[in-house]
Amino acid sequence: MKRVFLLALTLLLAVSSTVCAQSPTGQEILDELSFRTILSGSGSAELTMITENAKGAQRSYSLRVYVKMDDEGDAQFLEYLAPADVRGTKFLSLNPKDGESQMWLYMPALGRERRIAAHMTGDSFMGTDFTYDEIGGNFDYEDNYAVQRLQDQAEQGVDCYVLELTAKGSEAPYHKVRMWVWKEQMVPVKIEFYTSGDALSKTLTLSDFKPVAGELIPHHVIMANNAQGTRTILELAAVSQEEVDAEIFTLRNLRR
């Protein structure tokens, strides 16, 4: 009987270990995500940005974006290529591991860059449904939010973990964030952003994932402003993850 009991206990522990291994916590799921901006790692892309107002009227823009991620931090450089009235507008975001994040916007009409003050980083970027923080990749899920795993759900035809992130303090840009993470690929396919009172503010949808140099990159991204009825659509093309020259992420390049 003792031998049978020990065998049963061993099997029970083995099953328990397997269940635990297959059931990661919300924090473990969040830690495994590499998603911070549209591009992951270092690289560049040309993209089309379409803004849509509440009546459905659209306007299209062509942009080029460069991203650098390494042990020292993240950097992003974005430039408008068309149409003519915004061509040459540039945005630089620097997010060092140790130190303060900084953002600048260069407007050709002014002939100089403008530093984006800390109290303005939650404002709309160039009339889009993205904030400066969201465009610049300066959205910190780790420090500003406590994470809880909810019941799994299917989203966009794939099985997903569902995470709910609740703000730890007033510095968090949203009161609550809900995230659907594709189990097989460990990338988010939908993120909902809630204001105080649990009112749905915006919904980010990511789709058309394609492998680029070993990274799965969404080539179709929609940020919908649920409160205002507007949308901003990003369509990526010519994505490259070749190393980007550090000179691109400088004020000198911003002024050229």
LOROVO-975475 format. One record per residue (C-alpha): x, y, z; residue in three letters; residue number from 1. Coordinates in pm, 1 decimal. Example, Ala and Ser with C-alpha at 12.3 -4.5 7.8 and 13.67 -1.06 7.14 Angstrom:
BEGIN
c1:c2:c3:res:n
1230.0:-450.0:780.0:ala:1 $
1367.0:-106.0:714.0:ser:2 $
This chain:
BEGIN
c1:c2:c3:res:n
0.0:0.0:0.0:met:1 $
284.9:235.4:83.4:lys:2 $
442.1:172.0:-256.9:arg:3 $
107.2:232.1:-430.8:val:4 $
59.9:556.2:-235.7:phe:5 $
406.1:683.0:-331.6:leu:6 $
343.4:597.6:-696.2:leu:7 $
10.1:780.0:-690.1:ala:8 $
172.1:1082.3:-524.1:leu:9 $
447.3:1087.1:-786.0:thr:10 $
192.3:1077.2:-1067.8:leu:11 $
-12.4:1353.7:-902.1:leu:12 $
292.7:1578.4:-872.6:leu:13 $
387.7:1509.2:-1234.0:ala:14 $
38.9:1600.6:-1354.2:val:15 $
36.0:1911.8:-1136.1:ser:16 $
372.5:2021.0:-1276.6:ser:17 $
246.7:1972.6:-1631.8:thr:18 $
-67.1:2177.5:-1564.0:val:19 $
139.7:2456.6:-1408.5:cys:20 $
377.9:2453.9:-1703.8:ala:21 $
82.1:2486.7:-1941.5:gln:22 $
-86.5:2761.3:-1739.2:ser:23 $
145.9:3062.6:-1721.4:pro:24 $
52.1:3352.2:-1498.4:thr:25 $
-45.3:3689.2:-1637.7:gly:26 $
294.1:3832.3:-1544.9:gln:27 $
476.7:3543.7:-1714.7:glu:28 $
278.4:3602.6:-2033.3:ile:29 $
348.9:3976.3:-2022.4:leu:30 $
719.7:3915.3:-1962.0:asp:31 $
741.6:3697.9:-2272.1:glu:32 $
601.1:3963.5:-2504.3:leu:33 $
857.3:4152.5:-2711.8:ser:34 $
599.2:4392.5:-2855.9:phe:35 $
663.4:4759.5:-2778.5:arg:36 $
630.4:4933.2:-3114.4:thr:37 $
514.2:4838.3:-3463.5:ile:38 $
864.4:4710.2:-3537.8:leu:39 $
1050.8:4484.6:-3298.8:ser:40 $
1427.8:4489.8:-3267.6:gly:41 $
1611.2:4724.6:-3502.9:ser:42 $
1501.2:4802.9:-3854.8:gly:43 $
1308.2:5028.8:-4087.0:ser:44 $
985.9:5033.0:-4285.5:ala:45 $
783.8:5240.7:-4524.3:glu:46 $
418.7:5265.8:-4433.6:leu:47 $
89.0:5419.4:-4529.0:thr:48 $
-105.5:5598.8:-4257.4:met:49 $
-475.7:5662.6:-4312.9:ile:50 $
-674.9:5887.5:-4081.1:thr:51 $
-1053.8:5849.3:-4081.2:glu:52 $
-1294.4:6095.4:-3920.1:asn:53 $
-1629.0:6012.5:-3758.3:ala:54 $
-1807.9:6054.6:-4094.9:lys:55 $
-1577.7:5805.0:-4267.2:gly:56 $
-1377.2:6059.2:-4467.6:ala:57 $
-1015.1:5947.1:-4506.6:gln:58 $
-677.6:6106.5:-4571.9:arg:59 $
-365.5:5910.2:-4664.5:ser:60 $
-2.2:5978.3:-4572.0:tyr:61 $
326.8:5810.6:-4667.0:ser:62 $
592.8:5773.0:-4396.6:leu:63 $
926.6:5611.5:-4328.4:arg:64 $
1015.0:5486.5:-3979.0:val:65 $
1343.5:5369.1:-3825.6:tyr:66 $
1368.5:5178.7:-3496.2:val:67 $
1665.3:5079.8:-3279.8:lys:68 $
1638.7:4854.7:-2972.9:met:69 $
1943.4:4743.3:-2776.2:asp:70 $
2078.2:4715.8:-2421.4:asp:71 $
2104.5:5094.2:-2396.6:glu:72 $
1737.7:5155.1:-2473.5:gly:73 $
1502.0:5225.6:-2762.0:asp:74 $
1501.2:5495.8:-3028.8:ala:75 $
1261.1:5579.6:-3310.5:gln:76 $
1277.0:5821.6:-3602.6:phe:77 $
974.7:5890.6:-3821.3:leu:78 $
950.5:6110.1:-4132.1:glu:79 $
650.5:6212.2:-4343.3:tyr:80 $
713.8:6165.3:-4718.1:leu:81 $
372.5:6277.7:-4854.4:ala:82 $
144.6:6464.8:-4909.0:pro:83 $
322.6:6790.7:-4980.3:ala:84 $
177.7:6990.6:-4690.1:asp:85 $
338.0:6759.7:-4431.1:val:86 $
642.1:6634.9:-4625.6:arg:87 $
960.0:6672.2:-4420.5:gly:88 $
784.1:6663.1:-4082.6:thr:89 $
999.4:6447.0:-3853.8:lys:90 $
961.4:6290.0:-3511.2:phe:91 $
1240.3:6160.9:-3286.8:leu:92 $
1186.6:5956.8:-2970.8:ser:93 $
1467.4:5843.6:-2738.2:leu:94 $
1389.8:5603.0:-2451.5:asn:95 $
1715.5:5516.6:-2270.4:pro:96 $
1725.6:5234.3:-2016.0:lys:97 $
1860.5:5474.5:-1756.4:asp:98 $
1742.3:5830.0:-1788.5:gly:99 $
1450.4:6039.5:-1902.4:glu:100 $
1265.8:5970.6:-2226.8:ser:101 $
1275.3:6257.4:-2475.1:gln:102 $
1073.1:6343.5:-2785.5:met:103 $
1106.6:6611.0:-3054.5:trp:104 $
889.1:6713.0:-3348.4:leu:105 $
1041.3:6899.2:-3644.5:tyr:106 $
804.8:7111.0:-3856.0:met:107 $
944.2:7237.0:-4191.0:pro:108 $
725.0:7548.4:-4175.6:ala:109 $
890.9:7648.8:-3847.3:leu:110 $
1240.6:7543.8:-3957.6:gly:111 $
1324.4:7407.7:-3613.8:arg:112 $
1240.9:7122.4:-3378.4:glu:113 $
1007.0:7144.1:-3081.1:arg:114 $
1062.0:6941.2:-2764.8:arg:115 $
750.9:6751.7:-2656.5:ile:116 $
704.4:6835.5:-2289.7:ala:117 $
620.9:6558.4:-2043.0:ala:118 $
263.8:6682.5:-1994.3:his:119 $
203.6:6664.6:-2372.3:met:120 $
311.9:6303.6:-2437.6:thr:121 $
-46.7:6181.1:-2393.9:gly:122 $
-175.1:6424.7:-2658.6:asp:123 $
-274.4:6320.1:-3010.7:ser:124 $
19.0:6278.1:-3248.9:phe:125 $
-28.1:6483.9:-3567.9:met:126 $
-408.0:6453.3:-3556.1:gly:127 $
-404.2:6072.5:-3534.3:thr:128 $
-562.3:5841.1:-3276.7:asp:129 $
-217.2:5756.1:-3140.1:phe:130 $
-57.0:5958.1:-2862.2:thr:131 $
307.1:6069.2:-2873.6:tyr:132 $
385.1:5797.4:-2619.0:asp:133 $
220.5:5527.1:-2831.2:glu:134 $
390.1:5635.7:-3153.3:ile:135 $
724.2:5673.6:-2975.6:gly:136 $
711.0:5331.3:-2808.0:gly:137 $
717.1:5483.6:-2460.9:asn:138 $
425.5:5285.6:-2316.4:phe:139 $
546.1:5107.2:-2003.6:asp:140 $
328.8:4807.2:-1917.7:tyr:141 $
581.3:4669.5:-1668.6:glu:142 $
618.3:4954.7:-1420.1:asp:143 $
280.2:5125.5:-1436.3:asn:144 $
39.9:4832.1:-1430.1:tyr:145 $
-48.4:4527.2:-1221.7:ala:146 $
-140.2:4232.3:-1443.4:val:147 $
-406.7:3964.6:-1399.9:gln:148 $
-485.9:3674.7:-1630.6:arg:149 $
-852.3:3639.8:-1731.4:leu:150 $
-1032.4:3350.7:-1901.1:gln:151 $
-884.1:3255.0:-2238.0:asp:152 $
-1075.2:3361.9:-2549.2:gln:153 $
-1058.0:3333.8:-2927.0:ala:154 $
-982.9:3657.2:-3114.2:glu:155 $
-937.0:3698.5:-3489.8:gln:156 $
-970.7:3322.0:-3525.0:gly:157 $
-680.2:3232.2:-3294.1:val:158 $
-665.7:3110.8:-2932.8:asp:159 $
-557.3:3388.9:-2698.5:cys:160 $
-453.1:3451.6:-2343.5:tyr:161 $
-646.0:3749.8:-2205.8:val:162 $
-467.3:3988.3:-1969.2:leu:163 $
-611.9:4273.4:-1767.4:glu:164 $
-368.4:4542.3:-1656.9:leu:165 $
-477.7:4783.1:-1384.7:thr:166 $
-296.9:5110.7:-1323.4:ala:167 $
-85.4:5122.7:-1009.1:lys:168 $
-98.8:5501.2:-983.5:gly:169 $
-191.2:5828.9:-1151.6:ser:170 $
114.6:5825.0:-1381.6:glu:171 $
-30.0:5544.9:-1594.9:ala:172 $
-182.3:5680.5:-1919.7:pro:173 $
-492.4:5459.0:-1891.2:tyr:174 $
-692.9:5334.9:-1593.9:his:175 $
-707.8:4982.0:-1734.5:lys:176 $
-573.2:4791.7:-2034.0:val:177 $
-707.4:4461.8:-2165.7:arg:178 $
-487.8:4256.8:-2399.1:met:179 $
-549.7:3951.6:-2619.1:trp:180 $
-225.2:3756.3:-2675.7:val:181 $
-200.7:3493.7:-2950.2:trp:182 $
-93.0:3180.4:-2762.0:lys:183 $
99.8:3016.6:-3045.3:glu:184 $
305.5:3323.5:-3136.0:gln:185 $
299.5:3526.4:-2810.7:met:186 $
208.7:3853.5:-2980.9:val:187 $
-91.3:4075.9:-2902.5:pro:188 $
-370.6:4082.1:-3160.4:val:189 $
-597.2:4327.7:-2977.5:lys:190 $
-553.3:4581.1:-2695.9:ile:191 $
-832.3:4781.7:-2533.8:glu:192 $
-762.9:5100.7:-2339.4:phe:193 $
-1000.9:5217.9:-2065.7:tyr:194 $
-1030.2:5550.2:-1885.7:thr:195 $
-1145.3:5594.7:-1526.2:ser:196 $
-1494.6:5457.8:-1476.6:gly:197 $
-1402.7:5165.0:-1702.7:asp:198 $
-1513.8:5351.4:-2015.4:ala:199 $
-1363.0:5203.4:-2333.1:leu:200 $
-1147.0:5477.9:-2483.4:ser:201 $
-955.1:5316.1:-2770.0:lys:202 $
-903.4:4977.2:-2935.2:thr:203 $
-580.3:4870.3:-3106.0:leu:204 $
-611.9:4581.2:-3353.7:thr:205 $
-306.0:4410.0:-3505.0:leu:206 $
-326.1:4166.3:-3796.3:ser:207 $
-157.7:4038.6:-4113.7:asp:208 $
145.7:3914.9:-3919.5:phe:209 $
444.5:3826.5:-4137.4:lys:210 $
790.3:3697.6:-4041.1:pro:211 $
1072.1:3947.5:-4093.2:val:212 $
1422.8:3827.9:-4002.4:ala:213 $
1282.8:3589.3:-3743.3:gly:214 $
1040.4:3841.0:-3590.2:glu:215 $
663.0:3830.2:-3641.4:leu:216 $
557.8:4181.5:-3745.4:ile:217 $
195.9:4306.6:-3787.8:pro:218 $
155.0:4467.2:-4130.5:his:219 $
-195.2:4600.6:-4066.4:his:220 $
-266.5:4803.9:-3751.4:val:221 $
-580.6:4997.6:-3656.9:ile:222 $
-618.4:5233.6:-3363.1:met:223 $
-987.2:5312.5:-3318.1:ala:224 $
-1100.8:5594.7:-3091.1:asn:225 $
-1421.0:5448.2:-2950.1:asn:226 $
-1521.9:5772.9:-2782.4:ala:227 $
-1486.3:5993.3:-3092.8:gln:228 $
-1563.8:5742.2:-3367.2:gly:229 $
-1235.0:5801.6:-3552.8:thr:230 $
-968.4:5556.8:-3671.6:arg:231 $
-603.1:5558.9:-3772.9:thr:232 $
-488.5:5276.5:-4000.2:ile:233 $
-125.5:5176.5:-4053.3:leu:234 $
-22.0:4952.8:-4343.3:glu:235 $
342.0:4844.8:-4349.5:leu:236 $
547.0:4777.8:-4662.4:ala:237 $
916.2:4729.0:-4744.1:ala:238 $
1000.1:4617.3:-4389.7:val:239 $
1369.7:4558.0:-4320.4:ser:240 $
1546.8:4456.6:-3999.8:gln:241 $
1895.8:4545.9:-4115.3:glu:242 $
2098.2:4742.3:-3860.4:glu:243 $
2018.2:5115.9:-3862.7:val:244 $
2292.5:5379.3:-3843.3:asp:245 $
2291.7:5544.6:-3498.5:ala:246 $
2332.5:5884.9:-3668.1:glu:247 $
1968.4:5865.5:-3775.5:ile:248 $
1853.3:5899.4:-3414.1:phe:249 $
2007.6:6242.4:-3352.7:thr:250 $
1889.9:6603.4:-3341.8:leu:251 $
2134.1:6676.4:-3622.9:arg:252 $
1946.0:6437.8:-3849.7:asn:253 $
1614.3:6579.9:-3733.0:leu:254 $
1719.2:6927.1:-3857.0:arg:255 $
1836.7:6816.7:-4202.8:arg:256 $
